[in-house]
Amino acid sequence: MTTPTKPRTGDDLALDAEDERILDAIWDQIAREDSPTSRMNIAIRSRARRVPAALPSKEPI
Amino acid sequence: MSVTRGIQRVSARLSGTRQISRPIYLSNNRLNLSADAPAGVGTRVFAHQVRAAVQAGLPYLRTYASGFKGDKENGYYTWPRLGMQGDLGSLQQRRVANGEMYNESVPHTATPTGIRATTVQELMRTPAGRDAWLLSGSDIELTFPLHEGSESRRVLDAYVKAKGITV
């Protein structure tokens, strides 16, 4: 006796749950790296803040 | 492991010209897998293809990804997940923004709404965007820039590494 099988759809052949989890993590990382608040961008802004806007005057007060 | 078991058809060709305005690129036309194809064979094929295209100095891959939620084809969702990029048509942008299913007859959970995006890669960057494209997405023209450090290669390289696929 053969068991009837339903036609397979693209969903059946698509990424499985583990693939989805891995790819979610990768895309979340991509989004963080491209975000204006990413670590690299924060570091650049912090460095910019340490540079004084103008050199202090050498003249005696 | 062989990358041929379970593959019914792979159709790809080089297109374009040697002129700068229309560089040669690799066009993927079909990738059909049999029902008993080993898990991950599509990714394996794609990763090998990308490596060969990079070695050949090609600038990008192109494909027309088909399908929608409930269809027998899933390329519209799977290829962007693996890093392929493309512009959304105005109708696709509207469906995503309004949370409209491409095929309303498919049983589904509530679709996200209010998502503004003009490219599929924007959608891939957020959980809501990914859900929206899975449910509302449809056929789309995609490219895979092959230069070192492209977002596409960062996604595929990380995925291949996580899966332990040797290319």
Backbone of each chain as ProteinMPNN parsed JSONL, in Angstrom:
{"seq_chain_A": "MTTPTKPRTGDDLALDAEDERILDAIWDQIAREDSPTSRMNIAIRSRARRVPAALPSKEPI", "coords_chain_A": {"N_chain_A": [[0.829, -1.184, 0.0], [0.548, 2.15, -0.845], [1.437, 5.245, 0.542], [-0.382, 8.15, 0.264], [1.027, 11.165, -0.844], [1.285, 14.611, -0.241], [1.642, 17.22, -2.671], [4.86, 18.63, -2.838], [5.806, 21.8, -1.699], [7.415, 25.003, -2.242], [7.908, 25.912, 0.295], [8.37, 23.592, 1.754], [10.84, 22.885, 0.852], [12.448, 24.896, 1.525], [14.618, 26.96, 3.589], [15.553, 25.439, 6.67], [14.6, 25.4, 10.218], [16.945, 25.732, 11.709], [18.674, 26.862, 9.821], [17.328, 29.274, 9.409], [17.631, 30.444, 11.931], [20.412, 30.787, 12.084], [20.823, 32.514, 9.91], [19.249, 34.674, 10.688], [20.775, 35.617, 12.837], [23.084, 36.394, 11.488], [22.138, 38.429, 9.772], [21.187, 40.215, 11.68], [23.585, 40.962, 12.83], [24.803, 42.218, 10.635], [23.058, 44.38, 10.364], [23.549, 45.711, 12.777], [26.245, 46.436, 12.428], [26.05, 48.199, 10.326], [24.599, 50.198, 11.398], [24.134, 53.606, 12.515], [24.813, 53.793, 15.136], [26.677, 51.92, 15.591], [29.514, 50.123, 16.991], [31.946, 50.979, 15.869], [31.298, 53.448, 14.775], [30.542, 54.836, 17.074], [32.991, 54.917, 18.389], [34.431, 56.579, 16.684], [33.027, 58.95, 16.959], [33.471, 59.426, 19.686], [36.183, 59.89, 19.744], [36.262, 62.201, 18.298], [35.015, 63.934, 20.063], [36.94, 64.215, 22.017], [38.779, 65.889, 20.963], [39.602, 69.205, 21.361], [37.483, 71.995, 20.679], [38.683, 74.436, 20.121], [42.025, 75.607, 20.41], [43.293, 76.186, 23.697], [43.728, 79.476, 24.927], [46.936, 81.026, 25.133], [47.498, 83.272, 26.328], [47.987, 85.228, 29.276], [45.56, 85.356, 31.827]], "CA_chain_A": [[0.0, 0.0, 0.0], [1.34, 3.38, -0.89], [0.911, 6.372, 1.303], [-0.468, 9.34, -0.584], [1.829, 12.297, -0.381], [0.847, 15.89, -0.814], [2.699, 17.831, -3.483], [5.774, 19.453, -2.051], [5.847, 23.209, -2.098], [8.685, 25.668, -1.97], [8.093, 26.016, 1.746], [8.944, 22.342, 2.25], [12.229, 22.768, 0.417], [13.174, 26.125, 1.885], [15.529, 26.889, 4.721], [14.931, 24.869, 7.868], [14.595, 26.288, 11.387], [18.32, 26.054, 12.097], [19.169, 27.823, 8.823], [16.693, 30.571, 9.687], [18.237, 31.001, 13.141], [21.769, 31.23, 11.727], [20.728, 33.687, 9.028], [18.753, 35.792, 11.51], [21.914, 36.159, 13.599], [23.999, 37.06, 10.543], [21.531, 39.687, 9.32], [21.156, 41.126, 12.827], [24.947, 41.483, 12.945], [24.977, 43.165, 9.513], [22.291, 45.587, 10.684], [24.258, 46.424, 13.85], [27.478, 47.021, 11.884], [25.707, 49.305, 9.424], [23.833, 51.193, 12.127], [24.923, 54.778, 12.918], [25.255, 53.662, 16.526], [27.558, 50.764, 15.723], [30.666, 50.365, 17.864], [32.962, 51.735, 15.161], [30.847, 54.832, 14.656], [30.605, 55.441, 18.409], [34.403, 55.182, 18.658], [34.842, 57.751, 15.898], [32.425, 60.139, 17.569], [34.117, 59.664, 20.972], [37.482, 60.49, 19.453], [36.007, 63.575, 17.86], [34.665, 64.749, 21.233], [38.142, 64.476, 22.818], [39.529, 66.981, 20.334], [38.984, 70.479, 21.753], [36.969, 72.78, 19.565], [39.7, 75.441, 19.799], [43.139, 75.523, 21.35], [43.16, 77.168, 24.78], [44.561, 80.666, 24.746], [48.157, 81.041, 25.934], [47.653, 84.597, 26.941], [47.622, 85.257, 30.704], [44.24, 85.925, 32.105]], "C_chain_A": [[0.878, 1.255, 0.0], [0.643, 4.477, -0.101], [0.815, 7.583, 0.389], [0.357, 10.477, 0.004], [1.312, 13.57, -1.029], [1.98, 16.476, -1.648], [3.58, 18.71, -2.618], [5.774, 20.867, -2.598], [7.222, 23.771, -1.814], [8.96, 25.767, -0.49], [8.763, 24.765, 2.301], [10.437, 22.25, 1.956], [13.077, 23.961, 0.835], [14.086, 25.891, 3.076], [14.826, 26.285, 5.927], [15.124, 25.813, 9.058], [16.008, 26.686, 11.805], [18.932, 27.065, 11.128], [18.622, 29.219, 9.104], [17.348, 31.236, 10.892], [19.633, 31.555, 12.833], [21.705, 32.515, 10.898], [20.17, 34.905, 9.764], [19.927, 36.451, 12.244], [22.866, 36.929, 12.682], [23.422, 38.414, 10.115], [21.432, 40.7, 10.466], [22.533, 41.773, 13.019], [25.22, 42.516, 11.85], [24.279, 44.484, 9.848], [22.993, 46.401, 11.768], [25.5, 47.135, 13.302], [27.188, 48.223, 10.998], [24.96, 50.417, 10.129], [24.701, 52.396, 12.481], [25.394, 54.704, 14.361], [26.156, 52.436, 16.717], [28.811, 51.139, 16.5], [31.7, 51.247, 17.161], [32.556, 53.214, 15.077], [30.891, 55.557, 15.997], [32.05, 55.809, 18.736], [34.864, 56.418, 17.918], [34.286, 59.015, 16.532], [33.109, 60.471, 18.896], [35.46, 60.349, 20.768], [37.288, 61.96, 19.061], [35.708, 64.471, 19.055], [35.896, 65.087, 22.064], [38.984, 65.611, 22.234], [38.867, 68.302, 20.704], [38.563, 71.267, 20.524], [37.968, 73.845, 19.15], [40.814, 75.32, 20.825], [42.968, 76.569, 22.451], [44.133, 78.325, 24.561], [45.784, 80.603, 25.648], [48.355, 82.382, 26.628], [47.257, 84.553, 28.418], [46.272, 85.935, 30.904], [44.393, 87.168, 32.957]], "O_chain_A": [[1.831, 1.367, 0.772], [-0.582, 4.594, -0.098], [1.814, 8.0, -0.198], [0.362, 10.7, 1.214], [0.953, 13.592, -2.207], [3.152, 16.246, -1.352], [3.089, 19.448, -1.764], [5.745, 21.087, -3.809], [8.078, 23.108, -1.227], [10.113, 25.712, -0.061], [9.608, 24.844, 3.193], [11.198, 21.629, 2.699], [14.269, 24.027, 0.538], [14.293, 24.756, 3.507], [13.657, 26.573, 6.184], [15.726, 26.879, 8.93], [16.248, 27.825, 12.205], [19.616, 28.001, 11.542], [19.348, 30.211, 9.047], [17.594, 32.442, 10.885], [19.986, 32.651, 13.267], [22.435, 33.473, 11.153], [20.573, 36.036, 9.492], [20.053, 37.676, 12.269], [23.387, 37.98, 13.053], [24.13, 39.42, 10.099], [21.575, 41.903, 10.248], [22.641, 42.959, 13.328], [25.802, 43.568, 12.115], [24.834, 45.564, 9.643], [23.035, 47.63, 11.698], [25.777, 48.281, 13.656], [27.988, 49.156, 10.927], [24.708, 51.467, 9.539], [25.896, 52.23, 12.727], [26.273, 55.462, 14.769], [26.371, 51.973, 17.837], [29.132, 52.318, 16.651], [32.267, 52.152, 17.773], [33.377, 54.108, 15.284], [31.231, 56.739, 16.062], [32.314, 56.876, 19.291], [35.614, 57.225, 18.468], [34.98, 60.027, 16.632], [33.311, 61.643, 19.213], [35.831, 61.26, 21.509], [38.062, 62.832, 19.455], [36.099, 65.638, 19.068], [35.921, 66.113, 22.743], [39.799, 66.214, 22.932], [37.693, 68.508, 20.396], [39.204, 71.209, 19.474], [38.098, 74.139, 17.962], [40.567, 74.969, 21.979], [42.554, 77.697, 22.185], [45.239, 78.131, 24.056], [45.687, 80.176, 26.798], [49.282, 82.565, 27.416], [46.277, 83.895, 28.768], [45.917, 86.918, 30.254], [43.398, 87.804, 33.306]]}, "seq_chain_B": "MSVTRGIQRVSARLSGTRQISRPIYLSNNRLNLSADAPAGVGTRVFAHQVRAAVQAGLPYLRTYASGFKGDKENGYYTWPRLGMQGDLGSLQQRRVANGEMYNESVPHTATPTGIRATTVQELMRTPAGRDAWLLSGSDIELTFPLHEGSESRRVLDAYVKAKGITV", "coords_chain_B": {"N_chain_B": [[31.654, 15.667, 0.334], [29.447, 15.083, -2.364], [28.23, 17.545, -4.656], [26.268, 17.1, -6.401], [24.164, 15.295, -6.021], [20.669, 15.08, -5.885], [20.185, 17.316, -7.307], [18.218, 18.562, -9.788], [18.218, 20.281, -11.951], [20.489, 22.679, -13.086], [20.845, 25.775, -14.354], [22.762, 28.072, -15.872], [24.319, 30.968, -17.233], [26.829, 32.911, -18.93], [26.471, 36.347, -19.339], [26.135, 39.563, -21.017], [28.586, 41.983, -22.187], [31.942, 42.693, -23.233], [32.246, 45.321, -22.96], [32.627, 48.276, -20.99], [30.297, 49.43, -20.104], [28.492, 47.394, -20.051], [29.235, 44.965, -18.341], [30.528, 41.594, -18.241], [28.596, 39.134, -16.706], [27.409, 36.591, -14.43], [24.582, 34.755, -15.065], [22.027, 33.32, -13.372], [19.695, 30.992, -14.181], [17.985, 28.772, -13.603], [17.516, 26.731, -10.736], [16.816, 23.723, -9.814], [15.807, 21.464, -7.388], [15.566, 18.06, -6.394], [12.98, 16.317, -4.545], [14.17, 14.737, -2.636], [16.576, 15.856, -2.168], [19.68, 16.408, -0.489], [19.866, 18.241, 2.583], [20.761, 21.625, 2.332], [22.022, 21.548, -0.108], [21.515, 23.329, -2.168], [22.597, 25.733, -1.219], [25.223, 24.942, -1.123], [25.848, 24.537, -3.821], [25.523, 27.158, -4.695], [27.476, 28.544, -3.212], [29.832, 27.443, -4.234], [29.602, 28.33, -6.818], [29.775, 31.093, -6.494], [32.4, 31.315, -5.55], [33.813, 30.439, -7.832], [33.043, 32.402, -9.652], [34.125, 34.704, -8.509], [36.839, 34.085, -8.705], [37.041, 34.129, -11.428], [36.871, 36.759, -11.9], [34.48, 38.105, -12.247], [31.961, 40.689, -11.959], [29.447, 40.515, -10.717], [26.656, 38.352, -9.828], [23.559, 37.489, -11.333], [20.063, 36.954, -10.95], [16.727, 35.831, -11.583], [14.451, 35.638, -9.237], [11.971, 33.45, -8.225], [8.564, 32.893, -7.044], [6.292, 32.766, -4.197], [4.687, 33.042, -0.993], [3.543, 29.878, -0.246], [3.748, 28.933, -2.795], [5.25, 26.635, -5.211], [7.831, 27.306, -5.61], [10.607, 28.886, -4.009], [12.528, 30.815, -4.269], [12.311, 33.625, -4.208], [12.384, 34.295, -1.548], [14.438, 32.74, -0.38], [16.882, 33.343, -1.76], [17.4, 36.159, -1.265], [17.746, 35.892, 1.52], [20.161, 34.608, 1.575], [21.824, 36.584, 0.8], [21.479, 37.877, -1.648], [20.603, 40.811, -3.532], [18.115, 43.325, -4.232], [15.892, 45.625, -5.905], [12.679, 46.623, -4.74], [9.557, 46.444, -6.42], [7.02, 48.955, -7.052], [4.506, 47.971, -6.372], [5.196, 45.83, -4.741], [6.421, 47.213, -2.665], [4.187, 48.483, -1.637], [2.575, 46.328, -0.823], [4.147, 45.242, 1.219], [4.257, 47.409, 2.989], [1.579, 47.621, 3.699], [1.026, 45.2, 4.772], [-0.017, 43.18, 3.165], [-0.802, 39.99, 1.968], [0.756, 38.149, -0.698], [-0.567, 36.022, -1.799], [-3.632, 35.605, -0.808], [-5.056, 33.356, -0.145], [-3.523, 31.598, 1.216], [-3.077, 30.101, 4.35], [-2.145, 32.002, 7.174], [-0.219, 33.78, 9.643], [-0.67, 36.904, 11.394], [0.308, 39.601, 9.366], [3.163, 41.757, 9.379], [2.871, 45.33, 9.515], [3.25, 48.66, 8.123], [5.864, 48.815, 7.288], [8.506, 50.353, 5.751], [10.295, 50.146, 2.886], [12.623, 50.041, 0.201], [14.257, 48.254, -0.937], [15.067, 44.75, -1.044], [17.079, 43.925, 0.603], [17.038, 45.726, 2.683], [14.785, 44.86, 4.007], [15.646, 42.399, 4.901], [17.198, 43.017, 7.058], [15.821, 43.329, 9.414], [13.781, 41.603, 11.848], [10.977, 41.926, 11.521], [10.864, 42.86, 8.917], [11.842, 40.672, 7.509], [9.853, 38.764, 8.032], [7.742, 40.074, 6.81], [8.509, 40.07, 4.109], [8.6, 37.325, 3.605], [5.878, 36.68, 3.722], [4.574, 38.55, 2.077], [6.093, 38.809, -0.176], [7.31, 38.351, -3.599], [8.073, 37.367, -7.04], [11.296, 38.512, -8.034], [13.945, 40.523, -9.31], [17.327, 39.92, -8.861], [20.641, 40.683, -7.623], [24.062, 39.762, -6.966], [26.608, 41.231, -5.709], [30.063, 40.783, -6.26], [32.409, 41.771, -5.212], [35.088, 41.981, -2.833], [34.133, 42.077, 0.536], [31.551, 42.952, 0.078], [28.125, 43.355, 1.055], [26.586, 41.173, 0.373], [28.486, 39.115, 0.063], [29.462, 39.042, 2.657], [27.286, 38.057, 4.073], [26.843, 35.519, 2.859], [29.363, 34.286, 3.213], [29.531, 34.183, 6.026], [27.39, 32.528, 6.607], [28.02, 30.141, 5.263], [30.294, 29.462, 6.673], [29.225, 29.117, 9.25], [27.66, 26.9, 8.806], [29.514, 25.02, 8.325], [30.337, 24.426, 5.781], [32.551, 23.464, 3.31], [34.234, 25.23, 0.93]], "CA_chain_B": [[30.3, 15.346, -0.128], [29.169, 15.53, -3.722], [27.225, 18.601, -4.754], [25.389, 16.807, -7.536], [22.997, 14.497, -5.652], [19.466, 15.822, -5.569], [20.008, 18.465, -8.196], [17.533, 18.194, -11.021], [18.66, 21.12, -13.057], [21.135, 23.962, -12.83], [20.998, 26.463, -15.625], [23.402, 29.369, -15.691], [25.102, 31.341, -18.406], [27.491, 34.211, -18.881], [25.777, 37.334, -20.157], [26.79, 40.866, -21.079], [29.624, 42.15, -23.197], [33.205, 43.128, -22.623], [32.256, 46.778, -22.83], [32.554, 48.702, -19.593], [28.916, 49.744, -19.741], [27.741, 46.154, -19.824], [30.246, 43.954, -18.039], [30.096, 40.201, -18.235], [28.158, 38.656, -15.399], [26.868, 35.238, -14.454], [23.135, 34.787, -14.913], [21.453, 32.051, -12.926], [18.331, 30.898, -14.709], [17.183, 27.791, -12.869], [18.122, 25.747, -9.832], [15.741, 22.83, -9.369], [16.267, 20.358, -6.548], [14.574, 17.005, -6.223], [12.392, 16.297, -3.198], [15.06, 14.04, -1.695], [17.898, 16.503, -2.17], [20.216, 16.599, 0.86], [19.724, 19.603, 3.099], [21.874, 22.539, 2.099], [22.713, 21.351, -1.388], [21.374, 24.561, -2.942], [23.594, 26.669, -0.706], [26.538, 24.43, -1.51], [25.998, 24.864, -5.241], [25.657, 28.604, -4.823], [28.769, 28.955, -2.656], [30.863, 27.066, -5.21], [29.428, 29.198, -7.971], [30.307, 32.41, -6.117], [33.86, 31.223, -5.52], [34.303, 30.366, -9.206], [32.809, 33.696, -10.304], [35.12, 35.627, -7.962], [38.122, 33.721, -9.301], [36.997, 34.517, -12.843], [36.887, 38.216, -11.964], [33.179, 38.661, -12.626], [31.542, 41.695, -10.984], [28.234, 40.145, -9.975], [25.721, 37.338, -10.325], [22.172, 37.958, -11.431], [19.058, 35.91, -11.092], [15.332, 36.212, -11.422], [14.005, 34.722, -8.18], [10.522, 33.278, -8.35], [7.789, 32.288, -5.976], [5.58, 33.547, -3.179], [4.31, 32.173, 0.11], [2.603, 28.854, -0.657], [4.07, 28.495, -4.152], [6.201, 25.528, -5.227], [9.175, 27.872, -5.682], [10.861, 29.745, -2.841], [13.702, 31.655, -4.516], [12.051, 35.034, -3.858], [12.72, 34.459, -0.133], [15.691, 32.084, -0.01], [18.083, 34.01, -2.292], [17.727, 37.339, -0.442], [18.244, 35.452, 2.828], [21.563, 34.237, 1.401], [22.631, 37.764, 0.491], [21.204, 38.541, -2.926], [20.008, 42.126, -3.322], [17.279, 43.777, -5.338], [14.913, 46.692, -5.653], [11.273, 46.235, -4.715], [8.671, 47.199, -7.286], [6.097, 49.799, -6.272], [3.45, 47.111, -5.831], [5.792, 45.074, -3.627], [6.582, 48.144, -1.545], [2.861, 48.736, -1.06], [2.137, 45.118, -0.105], [4.931, 45.14, 2.455], [3.841, 48.486, 3.901], [0.203, 47.402, 4.161], [0.869, 43.857, 5.309], [-0.886, 42.397, 2.279], [-0.251, 38.738, 1.444], [0.725, 38.03, -2.156], [-1.635, 35.063, -2.068], [-4.473, 35.678, 0.391], [-5.674, 32.067, 0.167], [-2.606, 30.807, 2.036], [-3.232, 30.367, 5.783], [-0.969, 32.714, 7.668], [-0.357, 34.58, 10.855], [-0.8, 38.328, 11.083], [1.476, 40.145, 8.679], [3.595, 43.05, 9.897], [2.453, 46.467, 8.688], [3.969, 49.908, 8.346], [7.283, 48.679, 6.975], [8.892, 51.123, 4.574], [11.559, 49.676, 2.325], [12.673, 50.075, -1.262], [15.071, 47.123, -1.392], [14.828, 43.535, -0.27], [18.101, 43.791, 1.647], [16.564, 46.479, 3.85], [13.837, 43.995, 4.719], [16.365, 41.293, 5.538], [17.948, 43.48, 8.238], [15.004, 43.343, 10.642], [12.879, 40.444, 11.937], [9.671, 42.258, 10.937], [11.043, 42.95, 7.475], [11.979, 39.306, 6.979], [8.507, 38.171, 8.069], [6.911, 40.751, 5.814], [8.864, 39.604, 2.768], [8.182, 35.925, 3.493], [4.433, 36.594, 3.508], [4.092, 39.459, 1.033], [7.042, 38.872, -1.286], [7.005, 37.67, -4.877], [9.19, 37.346, -7.995], [12.139, 39.707, -7.946], [15.247, 40.498, -9.985], [18.332, 40.042, -7.801], [22.06, 40.624, -7.968], [24.971, 39.395, -5.886], [27.907, 41.856, -5.973], [31.104, 39.811, -5.912], [33.642, 42.364, -4.701], [35.458, 41.652, -1.453], [33.506, 42.924, 1.549], [30.164, 43.328, -0.221], [27.184, 42.808, 2.039], [26.195, 39.846, -0.102], [29.52, 38.132, 0.398], [29.548, 38.923, 4.124], [26.205, 37.171, 4.507], [27.069, 34.141, 2.402], [30.567, 33.749, 3.861], [29.221, 33.871, 7.431], [26.471, 31.39, 6.634], [28.78, 28.947, 4.856], [31.174, 29.141, 7.801], [28.402, 28.597, 10.352], [27.149, 25.577, 8.424], [30.633, 24.107, 8.149], [30.456, 24.042, 4.369], [33.875, 23.728, 2.752], [34.14, 25.641, -0.487]], "C_chain_B": [[30.084, 15.874, -1.544], [28.128, 16.644, -3.719], [26.252, 18.308, -5.89], [24.139, 16.035, -7.133], [21.801, 15.382, -5.314], [19.224, 17.023, -6.465], [19.341, 17.999, -9.481], [18.039, 19.005, -12.199], [19.339, 22.379, -12.532], [21.354, 24.6, -14.184], [21.575, 27.839, -15.359], [24.167, 29.696, -16.959], [25.757, 32.688, -18.17], [26.763, 35.151, -19.819], [26.571, 38.623, -20.176], [27.827, 40.908, -22.185], [30.903, 42.564, -22.494], [33.282, 44.646, -22.503], [32.06, 47.157, -21.363], [31.111, 48.919, -19.168], [28.089, 48.493, -19.478], [28.733, 45.03, -19.56], [29.657, 42.546, -18.071], [29.69, 39.807, -16.822], [27.599, 37.255, -15.559], [25.374, 35.305, -14.163], [22.631, 33.398, -14.529], [19.995, 31.979, -13.38], [17.458, 29.922, -13.931], [18.056, 27.035, -11.886], [16.967, 24.911, -9.298], [16.347, 21.691, -8.567], [15.176, 19.314, -6.446], [14.106, 16.977, -4.767], [13.321, 15.65, -2.181], [16.461, 14.652, -1.678], [18.395, 16.666, -0.736], [20.069, 18.052, 1.292], [20.967, 20.415, 2.764], [22.546, 22.413, 0.753], [22.624, 22.607, -2.261], [22.404, 25.594, -2.529], [24.99, 26.256, -1.157], [26.837, 24.755, -2.986], [26.3, 26.352, -5.403], [27.029, 29.074, -4.338], [29.91, 28.612, -3.617], [30.811, 27.974, -6.428], [30.032, 30.581, -7.696], [31.835, 32.368, -6.116], [34.434, 31.23, -6.942], [34.154, 31.711, -9.91], [33.804, 34.742, -9.808], [36.472, 35.362, -8.612], [38.198, 34.143, -10.767], [36.974, 36.037, -13.01], [35.573, 38.839, -12.377], [32.705, 39.649, -11.563], [30.333, 41.293, -10.157], [27.512, 38.966, -10.623], [24.348, 37.989, -10.442], [21.248, 36.758, -11.474], [17.67, 36.522, -11.003], [14.741, 35.2, -10.448], [12.482, 34.658, -8.171], [9.891, 32.781, -7.066], [7.056, 33.297, -5.115], [5.167, 32.559, -2.105], [3.243, 31.183, -0.361], [2.851, 28.315, -2.046], [5.051, 27.327, -4.084], [7.642, 26.031, -5.326], [9.382, 28.856, -4.527], [12.026, 30.704, -3.034], [13.525, 33.1, -4.096], [12.465, 35.308, -2.414], [14.126, 33.933, 0.175], [16.921, 32.84, -0.519], [18.385, 35.32, -1.563], [18.249, 36.971, 0.946], [19.726, 35.133, 2.746], [22.404, 35.396, 0.887], [22.343, 38.446, -0.827], [20.376, 39.804, -2.681], [19.132, 42.524, -4.503], [16.309, 44.856, -4.912], [13.5, 46.122, -5.655], [10.517, 47.064, -5.739], [7.693, 47.992, -6.426], [4.978, 48.972, -5.648], [3.968, 46.305, -4.638], [5.994, 45.973, -2.411], [5.251, 48.37, -0.842], [2.369, 47.526, -0.262], [2.849, 44.988, 1.232], [4.465, 46.185, 3.466], [2.468, 48.214, 4.505], [-0.021, 46.018, 4.762], [-0.054, 42.991, 4.476], [-0.157, 41.136, 1.831], [-0.248, 38.788, -0.076], [-0.414, 37.108, -2.552], [-2.494, 34.953, -0.809], [-5.069, 34.327, 0.781], [-4.784, 31.193, 1.051], [-2.843, 31.125, 3.511], [-1.965, 31.02, 6.333], [-1.278, 33.413, 8.979], [-0.479, 36.044, 10.439], [0.475, 38.832, 10.412], [1.858, 41.488, 9.298], [3.106, 44.162, 8.975], [3.343, 47.675, 8.979], [5.443, 49.836, 8.02], [7.59, 49.42, 5.679], [10.248, 50.628, 4.09], [11.486, 49.772, 0.817], [13.521, 48.937, -1.822], [14.805, 45.917, -0.489], [15.872, 43.38, 0.834], [17.766, 44.623, 2.885], [15.628, 45.608, 4.685], [14.552, 42.888, 5.479], [17.008, 41.715, 6.854], [17.114, 43.531, 9.503], [14.091, 42.115, 10.662], [11.518, 40.733, 11.291], [9.758, 42.327, 9.421], [11.142, 41.568, 6.844], [10.619, 38.62, 6.939], [7.631, 38.761, 6.973], [7.213, 40.229, 4.416], [8.46, 38.141, 2.574], [6.705, 35.83, 3.102], [3.96, 37.412, 2.306], [4.941, 39.435, -0.227], [6.62, 38.07, -2.498], [8.231, 37.77, -5.783], [9.987, 38.655, -7.949], [13.46, 39.48, -8.666], [16.325, 40.778, -8.942], [19.746, 40.043, -8.363], [22.866, 40.247, -6.725], [26.326, 40.01, -6.216], [29.041, 40.976, -5.438], [32.368, 40.437, -5.326], [33.831, 42.024, -3.215], [34.767, 42.617, -0.49], [32.098, 43.363, 1.222], [29.246, 42.692, 0.818], [26.772, 41.388, 1.66], [27.223, 38.798, 0.291], [29.674, 37.968, 1.901], [28.483, 37.962, 4.631], [26.512, 35.724, 4.118], [28.278, 33.515, 3.092], [30.27, 33.339, 5.306], [28.325, 32.636, 7.518], [27.196, 30.088, 6.295], [29.687, 28.486, 6.002], [30.372, 28.515, 8.941], [27.895, 27.188, 10.062], [28.268, 24.557, 8.244], [30.8, 23.612, 6.728], [31.852, 24.429, 3.877], [33.738, 24.052, 1.279], [35.532, 25.675, -1.082]], "O_chain_B": [[30.496, 16.987, -1.869], [27.244, 16.67, -2.863], [25.49, 19.187, -6.293], [23.132, 16.109, -7.838], [21.925, 16.329, -4.537], [18.178, 17.668, -6.386], [19.865, 17.128, -10.176], [18.256, 18.484, -13.293], [18.821, 23.055, -11.643], [21.987, 24.011, -15.061], [20.95, 28.671, -14.701], [24.61, 28.797, -17.675], [25.318, 33.489, -17.344], [26.47, 34.797, -20.961], [27.555, 38.77, -19.451], [27.93, 39.996, -23.005], [30.915, 42.759, -21.279], [34.268, 45.187, -22.002], [31.409, 46.441, -20.603], [30.737, 48.636, -18.03], [27.093, 48.543, -18.756], [29.035, 44.236, -20.452], [28.448, 42.353, -17.944], [30.385, 40.127, -15.858], [27.348, 36.792, -16.671], [24.954, 35.847, -13.14], [22.796, 32.433, -15.276], [19.174, 32.813, -13.0], [16.303, 30.228, -13.635], [19.213, 26.735, -12.181], [16.227, 25.358, -8.422], [17.287, 21.034, -9.014], [13.991, 19.647, -6.415], [14.75, 17.539, -3.88], [13.268, 15.975, -0.995], [17.415, 14.021, -1.221], [17.615, 17.025, 0.146], [20.138, 18.97, 0.474], [22.091, 19.932, 2.903], [23.536, 23.094, 0.488], [23.554, 22.911, -3.008], [23.011, 26.253, -3.373], [25.82, 27.089, -1.521], [27.936, 25.189, -3.333], [27.202, 26.747, -6.142], [27.667, 29.907, -4.983], [30.84, 29.399, -3.79], [31.841, 28.338, -6.994], [30.706, 31.159, -8.548], [32.484, 33.281, -6.625], [35.408, 31.928, -7.226], [35.03, 32.116, -10.673], [34.275, 35.572, -10.586], [37.168, 36.291, -9.02], [39.268, 34.469, -11.281], [37.048, 36.543, -14.13], [35.548, 39.989, -12.815], [33.012, 39.473, -10.384], [30.216, 41.7, -9.002], [27.728, 38.636, -11.789], [24.035, 38.935, -9.719], [21.606, 35.69, -11.969], [17.476, 37.59, -10.422], [14.551, 34.035, -10.799], [11.8, 35.682, -8.117], [10.563, 32.322, -6.142], [7.186, 34.51, -5.285], [5.291, 31.35, -2.301], [2.173, 31.586, -0.817], [2.226, 27.332, -2.445], [5.62, 27.055, -3.027], [8.578, 25.253, -5.143], [8.459, 29.563, -4.123], [12.47, 31.339, -2.078], [14.485, 33.741, -3.671], [12.855, 36.429, -2.086], [14.903, 34.574, 0.883], [17.905, 32.968, 0.21], [19.552, 35.574, -1.263], [19.106, 37.669, 1.487], [20.47, 35.348, 3.703], [23.579, 35.211, 0.569], [22.911, 39.502, -1.104], [19.564, 39.864, -1.758], [19.378, 42.112, -5.637], [15.955, 44.987, -3.74], [13.166, 45.255, -6.463], [10.798, 48.25, -5.912], [7.551, 47.738, -5.23], [4.553, 49.243, -4.525], [3.259, 46.124, -3.648], [5.771, 45.557, -1.274], [5.188, 48.441, 0.385], [1.818, 47.672, 0.829], [2.234, 44.664, 2.248], [4.299, 45.888, 4.649], [2.216, 48.531, 5.667], [-1.123, 45.7, 5.208], [-0.79, 42.163, 5.012], [0.981, 41.208, 1.366], [-1.134, 39.39, -0.683], [-1.137, 37.371, -3.514], [-2.114, 34.276, 0.147], [-5.538, 34.161, 1.907], [-5.231, 30.172, 1.572], [-2.816, 32.295, 3.895], [-0.852, 30.625, 5.987], [-2.433, 33.605, 9.359], [-0.398, 36.367, 9.254], [1.583, 38.52, 10.847], [0.989, 42.265, 9.693], [2.945, 43.944, 7.774], [4.087, 47.697, 9.959], [6.207, 50.709, 8.432], [6.998, 49.139, 4.637], [11.235, 50.693, 4.823], [10.421, 49.605, 0.224], [13.512, 48.682, -3.026], [14.382, 46.051, 0.659], [15.597, 42.781, 1.875], [18.159, 44.275, 3.998], [15.678, 45.623, 5.915], [14.124, 42.486, 6.561], [17.332, 40.863, 7.682], [17.663, 43.759, 10.581], [13.674, 41.639, 9.606], [10.971, 39.88, 10.591], [8.838, 41.904, 8.721], [10.589, 41.326, 5.771], [10.266, 37.976, 5.951], [6.883, 38.052, 6.3], [6.301, 39.974, 3.63], [8.024, 37.762, 1.488], [6.325, 35.011, 2.265], [3.041, 36.999, 1.599], [4.539, 39.992, -1.249], [5.716, 37.236, -2.443], [9.298, 38.205, -5.348], [9.425, 39.745, -7.841], [14.019, 38.384, -8.634], [16.242, 41.769, -8.217], [20.014, 39.484, -9.427], [22.407, 40.397, -5.592], [27.121, 39.394, -6.925], [28.983, 40.489, -4.309], [33.303, 39.718, -4.976], [32.874, 41.814, -2.469], [34.815, 43.832, -0.682], [31.489, 44.085, 2.012], [29.548, 41.64, 1.381], [26.627, 40.518, 2.519], [26.876, 37.727, 0.79], [29.984, 36.875, 2.375], [28.745, 37.148, 5.517], [26.446, 34.82, 4.952], [28.232, 32.357, 3.507], [30.704, 32.278, 5.756], [28.492, 31.802, 8.408], [27.007, 29.067, 6.957], [29.828, 27.292, 6.263], [30.784, 27.512, 9.524], [27.724, 26.383, 10.977], [28.008, 23.372, 8.035], [31.33, 22.527, 6.489], [32.274, 25.577, 4.012], [33.207, 23.269, 0.492], [35.692, 25.994, -2.26]]}, "name": "protein", "num_of_chains": 2, "seq": "MTTPTKPRTGDDLALDAEDERILDAIWDQIAREDSPTSRMNIAIRSRARRVPAALPSKEPIMSVTRGIQRVSARLSGTRQISRPIYLSNNRLNLSADAPAGVGTRVFAHQVRAAVQAGLPYLRTYASGFKGDKENGYYTWPRLGMQGDLGSLQQRRVANGEMYNESVPHTATPTGIRATTVQELMRTPAGRDAWLLSGSDIELTFPLHEGSESRRVLDAYVKAKGITV"}
